[in-house]
Amino acid sequence: MGVVTGSLQKMAVRAATPVEYTLRLDGEHLPLNPHLGERLRLAWTGEIHCRACGRKTARSFSQGYCFPCSQRLAQCDICIVRPERCHYHQGTCREPRWGEAHCMQPHYVYLANASGLKVGITRASQIPTRWIDQGASQGLCVLRVASRHQSGLLEVLFKHHVADRTDWRRMLKGVPEGLDLAGRRDALLAECGEAVARLRDELGEDAIQAAEDAAVVTLEYPVLAYPGKVTALSLEKTKLVEGTLLGIKGQYLILDSKILNVRKYTGYRVQVTV
């Protein structure tokens, strides 16, 4: 039996077969794959600490921040969930250095299959981590651009034809039916060709490039059994989560047919026992 105490962070992942997960609590790291089929216990101490400044906070904002940090930091701005509203190029970014490191970097527009076909965007350095965090079984890069803002503009074009959200409940019920992502990509680009061309004219000839060498990435997850009914656990309501670890997918723990979204509770100080 091992006991680890600390503030929850987003689980670390490694693209293997199946995906390898590590639970992170401050400086402690607990590999989870070896504990599939074993009892796992998470007890919330009642404390929440801001993932940015570390101060104790009564509530968590934007997945792990205290209120002052959620209002001050660029990573909590609206453009994180609405990339087409990135305003770095207008000179109004709250933290220009952070914007340079995260937003003014090459991004991909991609197609993924988590609960069905979806379109999304991510930094080039976050592939395939982004797909793993979404619980996608397949992923394919479609277009490469120079910044987050440009990828957001493309995503807006595509989401009129393809969903831009994952149905997390459906994703956690099993492995989705495989899709011909290359075929779906070609059909989407043909359907949106004129709109993409207009955007390329606006942004510059070299702004939007096809990810010609991209191949479909297939991902498998460490799951012994999927739940028949997906029921989300709440640390605020129970404070104690305990059960057999039946699987891990996305950023979710599957415990005896009940689900805990680890990322949602970033900054929550817990004691973990396996």
Buried (B, 14 or more C-beta within 10 A) or exposed (E): EEEBBBBBBBBBBEBEEBBBBBBBBBEBEBEBBEBBEEBBBBBBEEEBBBBBEEEEBEEBBBBBBBBBBBEBBBBBBEBBEEBBEBBBEEEEBBBBEBBEEBBBBBBBBBBBBBBBBBBBBBBEEBBBBBBBBBBBBBBBBBBBBBBBBBBBBBBBBBBEEBBEEBBBBBBBBBEBEEBEBBEBBEEBBEBBEEBBEEBBEEBEEEBBEEBEEBEBBBBEBBBEEBBEEBEEBEBEEBBEBBBBBBBBBBBBBBBBBBBBBBBBBBBBBBBBBB
